[in-house]
Amino acid sequence: MYIIGENIHIVSEKVKEALASRDREFFMDLAVRQVEAGAKAIDINLGPRKKDWAEVFPWIVETIESVVDVPLSIDTTNVDGMEAALRTIRKAQPILNSTSAELERLEKVPLLAKKYGAKLIALTMGSSGIPVEADARVSIAVDIIIPRLLEIDFPMEDLIIDPLVLTVSGCQQYCPHLIEAVRMLQYAWDPSPMISVGLSNVSNSVPAENRSLINRVYCAMLMGVGLQMMIANPFDQKLMEVIGWIETKDTSTPLARLYNKIAERIANSDEPQIEDFDLSDPEQAAVWKTTQILLNKVIYAEGYLNQ
């Protein structure tokens, strides 16, 4: 699994404070620890930075590149900020996160990625928003995004499609469709584009104690349909453990066997079955309940584990 570390994100109060004080040591330490935990790239999400983008994007790039050699993912809606960062990067091939199928962004951002030789994350979102159905998201990629990139002779091996994970809290109906979108996108174009998702989005607005569980169960389902890249938290040791179990087909423990079974069921266009689970084990029972909300079989509520 190619993990883009998500932890340099402006929603974090610690990141906000460190950015305001230009605390280089904070960002250097956070970047190094993410790489040591298994991240193969670092996402830098500082928001649009409408006032100080010309200074802050080069500053953060130089700070992080002083301690790690992995690719940096420039995650902002500010096109000028994107270019300020790309102009500063000196090490690995960067990732530009992101464009969408909206006319203005699709006009500008792919050209910027091509100019600086960056990989490009493209969201399956048009001017009318994010469609629920998997085939509609695939159509945005095939009928709008890819033709635009072919038009400008963008290297297709540098394209990354993101079919958009939305939270189970409030957008529950999107969760199973996202799984199918990941499955379908691998056969929608030849050669198949890379596919990535923002995994932690699925548990946004969920109580903190349930977030990791929801993330890792959804991760197992997405790995079942072939996902090999995601923006995620490499510090989540239980998530990293699940990834390792599935990648190595480790079935040495009951929980490892269970997560592999979930991935296998989804790979076969099946659904996890209650007989796959030992419901006398509280941990397996919690995983079962989580599969049911992610597949939109049971309505999500904050106390779903107690139902």
C-alpha positions in Angstrom: 0.0 0.0 0.0 1.4 3.4 -1.0 0.4 5.6 1.9 0.5 9.4 1.6 0.8 10.6 5.2 -2.1 12.9 6.1 -0.9 14.4 9.4 0.3 17.8 8.1 -3.2 19.2 7.9 -4.5 22.7 8.8 -7.5 21.3 10.7 -5.1 20.2 13.4 -4.7 22.8 16.1 -1.1 21.8 16.6 -0.4 22.3 12.9 -2.1 25.7 13.0 0.0 26.8 16.0 3.2 25.5 14.5 2.5 27.2 11.1 1.7 30.5 12.8 5.0 30.5 14.7 6.9 29.0 11.7 8.1 26.1 13.9 10.4 24.3 11.6 11.3 21.6 14.2 7.6 20.6 14.6 7.1 20.0 10.8 10.5 18.3 10.4 9.7 15.9 13.3 6.2 15.2 12.0 7.5 14.5 8.5 10.3 12.1 9.7 8.0 10.2 12.0 5.4 9.7 9.3 8.0 8.2 7.0 9.4 6.0 9.7 5.8 4.8 10.4 5.4 3.7 6.8 4.3 6.8 4.7 5.8 6.8 1.2 4.8 10.4 0.6 3.8 13.4 2.7 0.6 15.3 2.1 0.8 19.1 2.9 -2.6 20.6 3.4 -2.4 24.1 4.6 -5.7 25.3 3.2 -5.9 28.0 0.5 -3.5 30.4 2.4 -5.0 33.4 0.4 -2.8 36.0 2.1 0.6 34.4 2.7 0.8 31.7 0.1 3.9 33.2 -1.6 5.9 32.8 1.5 4.4 29.8 3.3 4.4 27.2 0.6 8.1 27.5 -0.3 8.8 27.6 3.5 7.0 24.4 4.3 8.5 22.6 1.2 12.1 23.6 2.1 11.5 22.6 5.8 10.2 19.1 5.0 12.7 18.4 2.2 15.5 19.2 4.6 14.8 16.0 6.5 13.0 13.5 4.1 13.4 12.4 0.5 9.9 11.2 -0.2 7.4 12.8 -2.6 5.4 15.8 -1.3 1.7 16.0 -2.1 0.7 19.7 -2.4 -2.9 19.8 -1.2 -4.6 23.1 -1.7 -7.2 24.9 -3.7 -4.9 27.8 -4.3 -3.4 27.4 -7.8 -0.8 30.1 -7.2 0.2 28.3 -3.9 0.5 25.1 -5.9 3.0 26.7 -8.2 4.9 28.3 -5.4 5.4 24.9 -3.8 6.2 23.1 -7.1 8.8 25.7 -8.0 10.5 25.0 -4.7 10.6 21.2 -4.7 14.0 19.8 -5.4 13.8 16.1 -4.5 11.2 13.5 -5.5 8.5 13.8 -8.1 5.7 15.8 -6.5 2.0 15.1 -6.4 -0.5 17.9 -7.0 -3.7 17.4 -5.0 -5.9 18.2 -6.8 -8.0 19.0 -9.8 -11.7 18.1 -10.4 -13.9 18.0 -13.5 -15.0 21.6 -12.8 -14.2 23.7 -15.9 -11.8 26.3 -14.3 -9.8 23.8 -12.3 -9.6 21.3 -15.2 -8.3 24.1 -17.4 -5.5 25.3 -15.1 -4.3 22.6 -12.7 -3.4 19.8 -15.2 -1.2 22.3 -17.1 0.5 23.2 -13.9 1.2 19.6 -13.1 2.6 19.0 -16.6 4.8 22.1 -16.4 6.5 20.8 -13.3 6.4 17.1 -14.0 4.1 16.4 -11.1 1.7 13.5 -10.6 -1.9 14.7 -10.6 -4.8 13.6 -8.3 -8.1 14.2 -10.1 -11.4 14.1 -8.1 -14.5 12.6 -9.7 -16.5 15.7 -8.9 -18.1 18.0 -11.5 -19.8 21.3 -11.3 -22.9 19.7 -9.9 -21.0 18.1 -7.1 -20.2 14.4 -6.3 -22.6 11.8 -7.7 -23.6 8.9 -5.5 -23.5 6.1 -8.1 -20.2 4.4 -8.9 -20.8 4.5 -12.7 -21.4 8.2 -12.6 -18.1 8.8 -10.9 -16.4 6.6 -13.4 -18.0 8.5 -16.2 -16.6 11.8 -14.9 -13.1 10.2 -15.1 -13.5 8.7 -18.5 -15.6 11.3 -20.3 -14.2 14.5 -18.8 -11.0 14.2 -16.9 -9.0 11.8 -19.1 -10.0 13.5 -22.4 -8.7 16.8 -21.0 -5.4 15.2 -20.0 -5.0 13.6 -23.4 -5.7 17.0 -25.0 -2.7 18.5 -23.3 -0.5 15.4 -23.7 -0.3 14.8 -20.0 1.6 11.5 -19.1 -1.2 9.1 -18.2 1.1 7.2 -15.9 1.2 10.3 -13.7 -2.6 10.5 -13.3 -4.2 9.4 -10.0 -8.0 9.2 -9.9 -9.7 9.9 -6.5 -13.4 8.7 -6.5 -14.0 10.5 -3.2 -14.6 9.0 0.1 -17.3 10.7 2.1 -18.2 10.3 5.7 -20.5 7.5 6.9 -22.0 10.1 9.2 -24.4 11.9 6.9 -23.3 10.4 3.5 -23.7 6.7 4.3 -25.2 5.9 0.9 -21.9 6.9 -0.8 -19.8 4.3 1.1 -20.7 1.1 -0.9 -20.7 3.1 -4.2 -17.1 4.2 -3.5 -16.0 0.6 -3.2 -17.6 -0.2 -6.6 -16.1 2.9 -8.2 -12.6 1.8 -7.1 -13.4 -1.7 -8.6 -14.7 -0.2 -11.9 -12.0 2.4 -12.4 -9.4 -0.3 -12.8 -11.1 -1.5 -16.0 -12.3 1.9 -17.3 -9.2 2.8 -19.3 -6.2 1.1 -20.7 -3.7 1.4 -19.1 -5.6 1.7 -15.8 -4.9 5.0 -14.0 -3.7 4.9 -10.4 -6.4 5.2 -7.8 -6.2 6.8 -4.5 -8.6 7.8 -1.7 -8.6 9.9 1.4 -9.4 7.1 3.8 -10.0 9.0 7.0 -12.8 11.0 5.3 -15.1 8.0 5.9 -14.9 8.6 9.7 -15.1 12.4 9.7 -17.7 13.6 12.2 -17.6 10.3 14.0 -16.7 10.0 17.7 -13.0 9.7 18.1 -13.1 6.3 19.7 -14.7 4.8 16.7 -12.7 6.5 13.9 -9.8 4.0 13.6 -12.2 1.0 13.6 -14.3 2.5 10.8 -11.2 3.4 8.8 -9.6 0.0 9.0 -12.7 -2.0 8.1 -13.3 0.3 5.1 -9.6 -0.1 4.2 -10.0 -3.9 4.2 -13.0 -3.6 1.8 -11.1 -1.2 -0.5 -8.0 -3.4 -0.6 -10.4 -6.2 -1.6 -11.2 -4.3 -4.8 -7.6 -3.6 -5.5 -6.8 -0.2 -3.9 -3.1 0.3 -3.6 -2.8 4.0 -2.7 -4.4 6.2 -0.1 -4.0 9.3 2.0 -4.1 8.0 5.5 -2.7 8.2 9.0 0.5 6.1 9.3 0.5 6.5 13.1 -2.6 4.4 13.3 -0.9 1.2 14.3 -4.1 -1.0 14.1 -4.7 0.3 10.5 -1.1 -0.5 9.5 -1.5 -3.9 11.0 -4.6 -4.6 8.9 -2.8 -3.5 5.8 0.0 -5.8 6.6 -2.3 -8.8 7.2 -4.0 -8.3 3.9 -0.9 -7.6 1.8 0.8 -10.7 3.2 -2.3 -12.8 3.5 -1.5 -13.4 7.1 -4.1 -15.6 8.7 -2.2 -16.5 11.9 -4.7 -15.0 14.3 -8.6 -14.9 14.3 -8.6 -11.2 13.6 -6.1 -11.4 10.8 -8.2 -14.2 9.2 -11.3 -12.1 9.6 -9.9 -9.0 7.9 -8.6 -11.2 5.1 -12.0 -12.8 4.8 -13.7 -9.3 4.5 -11.2 -8.4 1.7 -11.9 -11.7 -0.1 -15.7 -11.3 0.1 -15.6 -7.8 -1.3 -13.1 -8.9 -4.0 -15.6 -11.5 -5.1 -18.5 -9.0 -5.3 -19.9 -10.6 -2.2 -20.6 -9.2 1.2 -19.3 -10.3 4.6 -21.5 -12.9 6.2 -22.4 -13.1 9.8 -21.0 -16.7 9.9 -17.6 -15.3 9.1 -17.5 -13.7 12.6 -17.2 -15.0 16.1 -19.7 -12.7 17.7 -18.8 -13.8 21.2 -15.5 -11.9 20.6 -16.3 -8.2 21.2 -13.7 -7.1 18.7 -15.1 -9.3 15.9 -18.6 -8.2 16.9 -17.6 -4.5 16.5 -16.1 -5.3 13.1 -19.3 -7.0 12.0 -21.4 -4.0 13.0 -19.0 -1.7 11.2 -19.3 -3.7 7.9 -23.1 -3.3 8.1 -23.0 0.5 8.4 -20.3 0.8 5.6 -22.4 -1.3 3.3 -25.5 0.8 4.2 -27.3 -2.2 5.6 -27.9 -0.5 9.0 -28.4 3.2 9.6 -25.4 4.8 11.1 -25.7 6.3 14.6 -23.0 7.5 17.0 -23.8 4.6 19.3 -24.0 2.0 16.6 -21.7 -0.4 18.4 -24.1 -0.6 21.3 -27.1 -1.4 19.2 
